């Protein structure tokens, strides 16, 4: 049987819909399975309809085998007669006492009855199934409409439910099913009837609806390509924006508009943000520079696209005119850190100005640690960069475009002729902003960014605002990730406990170990590796981020080798023997067997230098054969305590050498 379901709705909001999109098909699959109606189907959508189509929908539900278990035999059968418990079980199962039987379950004999529940005709199930499906969709916020009690992301206006070209008479959310659909808005507001499923799919495009998400996207991309060839321009293809446009159009048409060149004096980020966030336009470039053009994807079937283009140009001009007004006025005022005294950062931590003073203190301490990496004293530049870094919070432009904080500040810093390193540091102070984000491009910028992130973490931990579970309202986990990524990217020695101790005087006293552990926990989000590898490296006691990074990378590469498991077994045994043992120095005079002498000499002759972690570990793993021979030939737990202690010491020296990089016993494979 062929099944068609169309849920007609008022325009779906793109963002909440797209967040739930990947769950829609799995939820319907789950309901089909639960109802014994499993089958293949396709799911398509436009902003005004959700459509499910199956070529092979079952005529009936699958029969369901029901197994019922009752009381144990010693309770069900008393003195050869059926007890009340047995009689109740028989009544529940709809059988006579003579049909009662026992089966083994969990080691006892219990009452048992097996029955078959026959599946219903599928059309009888569809109403409840569709109703449950719609109620399972989670778009964040729902709304009610009219005087109904129903809730959905947008009002439901029509329902079509068709089995083999026949209407299935159902009523959901107060709407009765009809073989009809709403056309594209340009074709009117009356339902369009169809007599068969084939006619439904034929009529949709005739009435302005491109049902396939893939075809809508292909149409947009093809028109982008044609515009680029004709104009010599390059359209910036934002994948998220494209997905959003596809979800809000039923018949998309890409059009090229333009704005006055005078607006190009604005920061390009302001123009692009105005386009994307406010109007859903695609920015356009020429020779890698932002052009005074834009792409609007219209959902209208107008015969005169110039009217649409002119209307969108007018809207964009108004927005850019506002931005130009903000830009010119902000430049007149300039960046003034003193104005931040009136902005509260946190009640317990004072104003944003006080925050910048703390960040300056952190920056100067970091600058002192890494002074050999700079050709000149950069303290004054650093202080200036940090005191200006958040001064754009008081500007009109950031008031309008909050997401451009820092970026706007860098443009204003450039306008007032600040040092180039300051301009770049202000621009990059919030990097990295996400998993695949760029990182600061210089050590100077990195120190500015680190200072801000460390102050965020230390300040909020000091007043007890520590992330718990999934809750992290101040994005401290992201800040911790940033600290690690910047330290690793700069390849600088970053002794975490030492640095935390150095900067702690700016905050109320608290256990710095909580911050240390919080930051180190984020290592698991940075590396694509077995978590026990990271854990093993942390158990070495190493707390310098640069050294930890080298250790994790080296051990991970070795652990991925096909022969690692065999090596690991040997060295896990070494670690287990040393567990809780006191390791003393090796006394060569107490060696009795060649196997222990050979192992000791081999170990003693290794060139173990922590300049290359992979080479260091491979040298130790190279002892495998000698260690295996030692275990085969040498008994450790002998009666002579001195001999036993010396053999433990020999194995212990190897374990201690590993421990400089990782604790082998913490690895699990």
ZADREN-776733 format. One record per residue (C-alpha): residue in one letter; x, y, z. Coordinates in steps of 0.1 Angstrom, whole numbers, padded with zeros to 4 digits, always signed. Each point is the difference from the previous one (the first is absolute). Layout:
N
AXYZ;...
//
This chain:
669
X+0000+0000+0000;X+0011+0036-0006;X-0004+0025+0028;X+0001+0038-0002;X-0002+0022+0031;X+0002+0038-0003;X-0003+0022+0030;X-0007+0036-0012;X+0012+0027+0024;X+0005+0037+0001;X+0036+0010-0008;X+0025-0019+0022;X+0027+0021+0017;X+0033-0012-0015;X+0023-0002+0030;X-0021-0021+0024;X-0012-0022-0029;X+0036-0007-0012;X+0010-0009+0036;X-0026-0028+0001;X+0003-0010-0037;X+0024-0028+0005;X-0023-0016+0026;X-0032+0001-0021;X+0006-0031-0021;X+0014-0022+0028;X-0030+0009+0022;X-0024-0012-0027;X+0020-0031-0006;X-0002-0008+0038;X-0038+0004+0000;X-0004-0022-0031;X+0021-0027+0017;X-0020+0003+0032;X-0032-0004-0019;X+0011-0029-0021;X+0000+0020-0032;X+0037+0002-0009;X+0007+0011-0035;X+0021+0022-0022;X-0011+0036-0005;X+0012+0034-0010;X-0004+0033+0019;X+0000+0034-0017;X-0010+0034+0012;X-0005+0036-0010;X-0008+0029+0024;X-0037-0008-0004;X-0002-0038+0000;X+0015-0032+0014;X-0003-0029-0024;X+0005-0038+0005;X-0003-0024-0029;X+0003-0038+0000;X-0002-0023-0031;X-0004-0031+0021;X-0021+0008+0031;X-0013-0032+0016;X-0037-0008-0003;X-0001-0013+0035;X+0020+0002+0032;X+0022-0030+0008;X-0015-0025+0023;X+0013+0004+0035;X+0011-0030+0021;X-0009+0006+0036;X+0016-0021+0028;X-0016+0001+0034;X+0016-0014+0032;X-0018-0007+0033;X+0007-0014+0034;X+0026-0027+0008;X-0013-0036+0000;X+0001-0003+0038;X-0024+0029+0003;X-0021-0007-0031;X-0006-0037+0008;X-0008-0009+0036;X-0008-0036+0010;X-0007-0008-0037;X-0025+0029-0004;X+0002+0033-0017;X+0004+0028+0025;X-0018+0034-0003;X+0032+0014-0015;X-0002-0025-0028;X-0037+0006-0006;X+0006+0037-0002;X+0029-0005-0025;X-0023-0022-0022;X-0027+0026+0001;X+0024+0028-0009;X+0012-0021-0030;X-0035-0009-0011;X+0005-0037+0004;X-0014-0029+0021;X+0019-0016+0028;X+0005-0031-0022;X+0022+0020-0023;X+0024+0012+0027;X+0036-0012-0004;X+0034+0006+0015;X+0034+0010-0014;X+0035+0005+0014;X+0008+0036+0007;X+0029+0013+0021;X+0006-0035+0014;X-0037-0007+0011;X-0031-0013-0015;X-0026+0027-0005;X-0034+0003-0017;X+0002+0009-0036;X-0023+0008-0029;X+0009+0011-0035;X-0025+0018-0022;X+0000+0018-0034;X-0014+0035-0003;X-0011+0004-0035;X+0011+0032-0017;X-0026+0025-0011;X-0005+0014-0035;X+0026+0027-0003;X-0026+0027-0009;X-0015-0004+0034;X+0033+0008+0017;X+0010+0031-0020;X-0019+0026+0020;X+0016-0009+0033;X+0034-0005-0016;X+0001+0034-0017;X-0014+0018+0031;X+0027-0016+0021;X+0027+0008-0026;X-0010+0037-0001;X+0000+0003+0038;X+0034-0017+0002;X+0017+0028-0021;X+0019+0024+0023;X+0006+0035-0015;X+0007+0017+0033;X-0030+0023+0001;X-0036-0009-0011;X-0030+0022-0005;X-0038-0003+0002;X-0024+0014-0025;X-0036+0011-0001;X-0020-0014+0029;X+0016-0035-0002;X+0021-0017+0026;X+0024-0014-0025;X+0037+0010-0001;X+0025-0001-0028;X+0029+0021-0013;X-0025+0017-0023;X-0038-0004-0006;X-0009-0031-0020;X-0023+0009-0029;X-0005-0032-0020;X+0006-0037+0002;X+0001-0024-0030;X+0002-0038+0008;X-0003-0021-0031;X+0003-0038-0003;X+0001-0013-0036;X-0017+0031-0013;X-0028-0001+0026;X-0005+0025+0028;X+0005-0015+0035;X-0027+0017+0021;X+0019+0013+0030;X-0002+0031+0023;X+0032+0014+0016;X+0004+0033+0019;X-0036+0007-0009;X+0007-0002-0038;X-0018-0027-0021;X+0020-0016-0028;X-0006+0010-0036;X+0016-0008-0033;X+0011+0036-0004;X+0030+0022+0006;X+0008+0037+0002;X+0019+0014-0030;X+0028+0025+0001;X-0013+0033+0013;X+0002+0017-0034;X-0026-0025-0012;X-0025+0010+0026;X-0013-0012+0034;X-0025-0027-0010;X+0007-0037+0002;X+0008-0018-0032;X-0016-0034-0003;X+0016-0031-0015;X-0015-0034-0009;X+0031-0022+0004;X+0035-0001+0015;X+0015+0004-0035;X-0022+0031-0006;X+0012+0015+0033;X+0036-0002-0010;X-0008+0013-0035;X-0021+0029+0013;X+0025+0013+0026;X+0025+0015-0025;X-0029+0012-0022;X-0011+0021+0030;X+0034+0013+0009;X+0013-0026+0025;X+0034-0016-0004;X-0005-0028+0026;X+0036-0014-0001;X+0024+0017+0023;X+0028-0013-0022;X-0016+0015-0031;X-0005+0034+0016;X+0036+0000+0011;X+0012-0010-0035;X-0021+0027-0015;X+0015+0027+0022;X+0036-0012-0006;X-0006-0001-0038;X-0013+0035+0001;X+0030+0011+0021;X+0023-0015-0026;X-0018+0018-0028;X+0002+0034+0018;X+0037-0005+0007;X+0007-0007-0037;X-0020+0029-0012;X+0013+0026+0026;X+0035-0011+0007;X-0008+0000+0037;X+0006-0027+0026;X-0029-0009+0024;X+0010-0009+0035;X-0018-0033+0006;X-0009-0003+0037;X-0012-0036+0004;X-0022+0008+0031;X-0016+0030-0018;X-0006-0022-0030;X-0017-0026+0021;X-0022+0027+0016;X-0009+0014-0034;X-0009-0034-0014;X-0023-0006+0030;X-0019+0033-0004;X-0006-0001-0037;X-0024-0021-0021;X+0012+0013-0034;X+0033+0018+0005;X+0014+0025-0025;X+0035+0016+0004;X+0002+0037-0008;X+0029+0024-0001;X-0004+0034+0018;X+0024+0028+0008;X+0005+0028+0025;X+0019+0033-0001;X+0037-0002-0001;X+0003+0026+0027;X-0010-0027+0026;X+0032-0020-0008;X+0018+0023+0024;X-0017-0019+0028;X+0017-0031+0015;X-0008-0029-0024;X-0012-0020+0030;X-0027+0026+0007;X-0012-0001-0036;X+0001-0039-0001;X-0018-0003+0034;X-0027+0025-0012;X-0005-0022-0031;X+0001-0034+0016;X-0016+0004+0034;X-0026+0026-0008;X-0009-0006-0036;X+0013-0035-0008;X+0020+0013-0030;X+0032-0015-0013;X+0030+0023-0002;X+0018+0004-0032;X+0037+0005-0007;X+0021+0012-0029;X+0038-0006-0001;X-0002-0012+0037;X-0015+0033+0011;X-0036+0006+0011;X-0021+0013-0028;X-0029+0024+0002;X-0023-0028-0011;X-0020-0027+0017;X-0021-0030-0008;X-0036-0003+0012;X-0018-0033-0005;X-0037+0008-0006;X-0029-0023+0006;X-0022+0020-0023;X-0012-0010-0034;X-0001+0036-0012;X+0001+0008-0037;X+0021+0031+0008;X+0030-0009+0021;X+0012+0036-0001;X-0027+0010+0024;X+0013-0027+0025;X+0036+0012-0005;X-0008+0036+0005;X-0020-0007+0031;X+0029-0020+0016;X+0025+0027-0010;X-0021+0026+0018;X-0002-0021+0032;X+0038-0006-0001;X+0007+0036-0006;X-0019+0010+0031;X+0019-0025+0022;X+0034+0011-0014;X-0009+0037+0005;X-0006-0007+0036;X+0033-0018+0002;X+0018+0029-0017;X-0015+0024+0026;X+0013-0022+0028;X+0034-0003-0016;X+0005+0037-0005;X-0011+0009+0035;X+0020-0027+0017;X+0032+0012-0018;X-0006+0035+0013;X-0002-0013+0036;X+0028-0025-0003;X+0007-0030+0023;X-0001+0011+0036;X+0009-0027+0026;X-0012+0022+0028;X-0036-0003-0012;X+0002-0037+0010;X-0001+0010+0037;X-0038+0004-0004;X-0005-0035-0013;X-0003-0027+0026;X+0018-0033-0009;X-0012-0020+0030;X-0012+0015+0033;X+0027-0019+0020;X+0027+0008-0026;X-0007+0036-0007;X-0002+0019-0033;X+0014-0009-0034;X+0027+0026+0006;X+0011-0019+0032;X+0000-0032-0021;X+0023+0016-0025;X+0024+0010+0029;X+0001-0037+0011;X+0006-0011-0036;X+0029+0025-0003;X+0015-0015+0031;X-0002-0035-0015;X+0014+0012-0033;X+0030+0016+0016;X+0008-0032+0020;X-0003-0021-0032;X+0022+0026-0019;X+0026-0005+0027;X-0001-0038-0004;X+0004+0003-0038;X+0022+0031-0002;X+0028-0018-0018;X-0025-0005-0029;X-0004+0037-0007;X+0027+0023-0015;X-0011+0029+0022;X-0018+0008+0032;X-0037-0002-0008;X-0015+0008+0034;X-0014+0034-0010;X-0014-0013-0032;X-0017-0029+0018;X-0015+0022+0026;X-0013+0023-0027;X-0014-0029-0020;X-0019-0014+0029;X-0014+0033+0013;X-0013+0006-0035;X-0011-0035-0007;X-0036+0003+0014;X-0004+0038-0004;X-0022-0006-0031;X-0027-0012+0024;X-0011+0036+0004;X-0002+0007-0037;X-0032+0003-0020;X+0012-0025-0026;X+0005-0028+0026;X-0034+0010+0015;X-0015-0009-0034;X+0024-0028-0010;X+0008-0017+0033;X+0015-0030-0017;X+0028+0022-0015;X+0014+0010+0034;X+0038+0001-0003;X-0001+0001-0038;X-0016+0035+0001;X+0025+0010+0027;X+0029-0009-0022;X-0013+0022-0028;X-0004+0030+0023;X+0035-0007+0015;X+0013+0002-0036;X-0019+0032-0006;X+0017+0016+0030;X+0035-0012-0012;X+0007-0026+0027;X+0029-0023-0004;X-0006-0028-0025;X+0005-0027+0026;X-0026+0016+0022;X-0025+0002-0029;X+0005-0037-0008;X-0002-0011+0037;X-0033+0018+0005;X-0013-0017-0031;X+0012-0034+0011;X-0007+0002+0038;X-0030-0024-0001;X+0017-0027-0021;X-0005-0029-0001;X-0038+0004-0001;X-0009-0036-0008;X+0013-0035-0008;X+0013+0009-0035;X+0007+0036+0007;X+0032+0019-0009;X+0025+0007+0027;X+0019+0032+0008;X+0027+0006-0026;X+0028+0013+0023;X+0013-0005+0035;X-0010+0035+0008;X-0036-0006-0010;X+0001-0034+0018;X+0010+0017+0033;X-0029+0024-0003;X-0024-0028-0007;X+0014-0022+0028;X-0002+0028+0025;X-0037+0005-0007;X-0008-0038+0001;X+0020-0006+0032;X-0017+0030+0017;X-0034-0014-0010;X+0008-0034+0015;X+0019+0012+0031;X-0025+0028+0007;X-0031-0021-0002;X+0015-0030+0018;X+0010+0023+0028;X-0036+0011+0006;X-0014-0036-0003;X-0015+0002-0035;X+0014-0033-0012;X-0016-0020-0029;X-0020-0030+0010;X-0014-0027-0022;X-0011+0014-0033;X-0003+0035+0015;X+0027+0024-0010;X-0016+0035-0002;X+0033+0019-0002;X+0016-0023-0026;X+0029-0009+0023;X+0005-0034-0017;X+0005+0019-0033;X+0024+0023+0018;X+0020-0030+0014;X+0001-0015-0035;X+0014+0033-0013;X+0027+0001+0026;X+0012-0035-0010;X-0002+0005-0037;X+0018+0033+0001;X+0028-0014+0022;X+0004-0030-0024;X-0002+0022-0031;X+0027+0023+0012;X+0021-0030+0011;X+0009+0018+0032;X+0008-0016+0033;X-0031+0006+0021;X+0003-0013+0035;X-0036+0001+0010;X+0002-0002+0039;X+0029+0025+0000;X-0019+0025-0022;X-0032-0003+0020;X+0019+0005+0033;X+0018+0031-0016;X-0033+0017-0009;X-0021-0011+0030;X+0007+0031+0021;X-0026+0019-0019;X-0028-0022+0013;X-0017-0012+0032;X+0018-0031+0013;X-0013-0033-0013;X+0014-0035-0008;X+0020+0006-0032;X+0000-0038-0005;X-0036+0003-0011;X+0010+0024-0029;X+0029-0022-0009;X-0021-0031-0003;X-0028+0019-0018;X+0024+0012-0027;X+0018-0034-0003;X-0033-0018-0004;X-0005+0019-0033;X+0030-0019-0015;X-0025-0027-0008;X-0019+0023-0024;X+0032+0010-0019;X+0014-0033-0010;X-0016-0027-0021;X+0015-0029+0020;X-0008-0027+0026;X-0007+0020+0032;X+0022-0024+0020;X+0030+0013-0020;X-0007+0035+0013;X-0006-0013+0035;X+0032-0020+0000;X+0020+0031-0010;X-0017+0021+0027;X+0009-0027+0026;X+0036+0006-0008;X-0004+0031+0021;X+0010+0023-0029;X-0019+0033+0001;X+0018+0019-0027;X-0024+0002-0030;X+0027-0001-0026;X+0016-0031+0015;X-0035-0016+0005;X-0008+0007-0037;X+0033-0017-0011;X-0006-0030+0022;X-0037-0005-0011;X+0009+0003-0037;X+0029-0024+0003;X-0018-0026+0021;X-0030+0002-0022;X+0020-0006-0032;X+0017-0030+0016;X-0032-0014+0014;X-0016+0000-0035;X+0028-0023-0013;X-0012-0035-0007;X+0026-0016+0022;X-0007+0022+0030;X-0024-0024+0018;X+0027-0026+0003;X+0025+0025+0013;X-0026+0014+0024;X-0007-0034+0016;X+0037-0002+0011;X+0002+0035+0014;X-0034-0002+0017;X+0015-0030+0019;X+0029+0022+0009;X-0023+0027+0014;X-0021-0025+0019;X+0031-0015+0017;X+0011+0035+0011;X-0035+0009+0013;X+0003+0011+0036;X+0036-0011+0002;X+0028+0021+0013;X+0027+0004-0027;X+0035+0001+0012;X+0033+0004-0020;X+0013-0030-0020;X+0030-0018+0015;X+0019-0018-0028;X+0018-0022+0025;X-0033-0018+0009;X-0006-0012-0036;X+0000-0038-0001;X-0013-0008-0035;X+0010+0011-0035;X-0035+0011-0008;X+0000+0027+0026;X+0035+0011-0009;X-0009+0002-0037;X-0031+0020+0007;X+0018+0024+0023;X+0029+0006-0025;X-0025+0005-0028;X-0020+0025+0020;X+0032+0018+0013;X+0012+0004-0036;X-0031+0017-0013;X+0003+0037-0009;X-0030+0013+0018;X-0004+0037-0007;X-0034+0017+0000;X+0007+0021-0031;X-0019-0024-0022;X-0028-0017+0019;X-0008-0026-0027;X+0037-0011-0002;X+0001-0001+0038;X-0030-0023+0003;X+0011-0022-0029;X+0034-0005+0017;X-0018-0012+0031;X-0024-0022-0020;X+0031-0015-0017;X+0007-0017+0033;X-0030-0023-0004;X+0020-0032-0010;X+0025+0005+0029;X-0029+0005+0024;X-0018-0031-0013;X+0032-0020+0004;X+0004+0014+0036;X-0036-0011+0009;X+0007-0034-0015;X+0033-0006+0017;X-0002+0020+0032;X-0021-0005+0031;X-0007+0033+0017;X-0017-0012+0032;X+0029-0020+0014;X+0006-0006+0037;X+0031+0022+0001;X-0015+0035+0006;X+0031+0018-0013;X+0000-0019-0032;X-0038+0005-0004;X+0004+0037+0008;X+0027+0003-0026;X-0021-0017-0027;X-0029+0023+0008;X+0024+0029-0002;X+0011-0010-0035;X-0035-0002-0013;X-0008+0031+0019;X+0027+0021-0017;X-0016-0009-0034;X-0035+0010+0014;X+0014+0033+0013;X+0015+0008-0034;X-0034-0005-0016;X-0016+0020+0028;X+0019+0031-0013;X-0024-0001-0029;X-0030-0021+0010;X-0012-0025+0026;X-0003-0033-0020;X-0025-0015+0024;X-0026+0027-0008;X-0002-0010-0037;X-0029-0023-0010;X-0002-0015-0035;
//
